[in-house]
Amino acid sequence: MKPPAYIPIIMEDHIRLEGDLTDLKKKGIKVKRKFFGFSGVAFDSSVTSHFDNIDLIERLMELNQGGALFGEDYKQAYSPADFMKELQERGILREDFQSIYWTGPGKWHIRKNNVEQ
């Protein structure tokens, strides 16, 4: 079974999306095909620091509202889930989000990440 829409990585100029993107598209999120067949949401890449990039943060919040999951990946310096946790800690993201992780091929799990009160 294909996992729900999720963000495996935040690239230089777009947020890569994988999984079943049907619900995101129905909610009006503009998903575009990128090189090599990947899908993503573009953002303004003129701001070099992701944490200062208002356009990136707005796109991530829009994807969160749309139900996208944020990938957990210990191999990345800042996985999408880690990025969202940092936004929560800084008080920029004031709502919960869900992340996705794998325990084996085809064995994905969803975790709810609550805002600390």
JOWOLIN-V253983 format. One line per field, one symbol per residue. psi: psi as a letter, one per 30 degrees, with the letter a starting at -180 (. if undefined). burial: + if it has 24 or more other ideal C-beta (glycine too) atoms within 12 Angstrom, else -. Layout:
BEGIN
psi = ???
burial = ???
END
This chain:
BEGIN
psi = kkllkljfkjaegljkklajgeeeefggkjkkkakgglllklljgfjekeffjeeeeeeeeeeeefgklkkkjffkejleeeeeeeeeefgejglllklklkglkgillkkkjkkk.
burial = --+++++++++--++++++-+--+----+-+-------+++-+------+--+--++-+++-++-+++++++------++++++++++---++---+++++------+-+--+----
END
